[in-house]
């Protein structure tokens, strides 16, 4: 097996491992799965990460700190209700697999998004800090169009062959995607804008630009102040748009769409058009294949006509 190594900071591509799932792995909790071999790494981490955030925790029973990290992440997995899946990999029991992936040390927690494995932490954090880190990962994932929610592992069918997701087409703009992953939003925006200048109307470049702009708009925003402004100024389109962005980044996709649809229904002229254009931009962030986008598009048509 040839697998990219952790040879540099940032994302590591695991897409070479993507293949049809061969069956469920042992679960350690409702939203916790155990990685024991290349097959379960492919099924539970690589394939699954195309639609939902996966956190991979590499641990060892000989490293108490890593056991505590698993305990914390297991509690958070239940708390977040399937917005991320925790995959655990016992480095002691699976030394060959850990070596093949190139894990530098234990403990290690990495985020898997679309087959890209990005190291997050290598030490035990207090639970509030770990919760905040998870929320940041979910927000970045939402901006990349990953907004799925996993069912409890115990509810999955015994044979997952029929449910296995097909391999995802590799990103056409990997440098821009990597810039998004490392938080260099200006670089990502510049690259996507250049792509659109060369190929106007390119759907993937347009969606990437929308994601990068979304993250930049919401960066450093005071969540409480933004929501209070939206409540006190219901006809302030910019205030409603900002909270819709925050809702989307927080994984509340339907709430974001509903907020803008309500603005469209009760406004007219320039305000209505601004809300409409922004809603369409959020559709691009989530992706047309998402059923929530399909429902919201129907609602938008009804609101406009």
Residue, then its C-alpha position, 0 to 999 in steps of 0.5 A: x500500500x502506498x500512502x502519502x506521509x505526514x511529511x509537511x504541515x497541512x492536509x495529507x491526501x488519502x484518496x488513494x485508499x478510497x474504495x467500496x466499503x466491505x462492511x461495518x467496523x466495530x463501534x465504540x459508541x453511537x458516533x464512534x467507529x474503530x479502524x483496524x485495517x486498510x479496508x476500515x480506514x477506506x470505508x470509515x475515514x476516506x469514503x465517509x469524509x466526502x459527506x461528513x466530518x471525520x476525526x481520526x484519533x490515533x491512540x495507544x493503551x500505553x499512552x493514558x493521555x490518548x485514552x483521555x482524548x478518546x473519552x473527550x471526543x466520544x462525549x463530544x461526538x454524542x453531544x454534536x449528534x452526528x455532525x462528526x464521526x470519531x474514528x479511533x485507531x489503536x497504534x499498538x494493535x495496528x502498528x503496520x497500518x500506522x506506519x504505512x500512513x506515516x503517523x509521527x507519534x501518539x496521540x494524534x487527532x486529525x480531521x478528514x475532509x474529502x479524503x484529506x487528512x489534516x493533523x489538528x492536535x497532538x496533546x490533551x486539551x481541556x474539554x472546552x478547548x476541544x469543543x471549540x476546536x471541533x466547532x472550528x473544523x465543522x465551520x470550515x467543513x461547512x464552507x467546503x460543502x460538507x454539511x452531512x450528519x451521520x446516523x448512529x453507528x449502531x443503526x447502520x445496516x450489516x451490509x453497507x455495499x449498497x450504501x457505499x458512496x462512489x469515488x469522488x472526482x478529485x478537486x480540479x483546483x487542489x491548490x485553492x482547496x489546500x489554501x482553504x484548508x490552511x485558512x489562507x482565504x485571500x490566496x484561495x479567493x485569488x486562485x478561484x477568481x483567476x480560474x473563473x477569469x479563465x473559464x467563466x461559469x465554471x461551477x466548481x470554481x464558482x462554488x469554491x469562491x463562494x466558500x472562501x468568501x463565506x469564511x472571510x465574511x464570517x471571520x472574527x464576527x461576534x456571534x452574539x452581537x450579530x444575532x442580537x442585531x438580526x433580532x432587533x433589525x429584522x428588515x436589515x438585509x445585511x444583518x440577516x445575511x450575516x446570521x445566515x452565513x453564521x448558521x450555514x457555518x454552524x451546520x444549520x443549513x435549513x435555518x440559513x435558507x429559511x432566514x433568507x427566504x423570509x427576507x425575500x418574502x417580506x422585502x422588495x426591490x434592491x433588498x429583495x434582490x440582495x437576499x436572493x443573490x446571497x441565497x443562491x450563493x449559499x446554494x453553491x456552497x452547499x451544492x445542488x445535489x443536497x436535498x436541502x438545496x432542492x427544497x429551498x430552490x422550490x421555496x425560492x421560486x414560490x416566493x418570487x413568483 
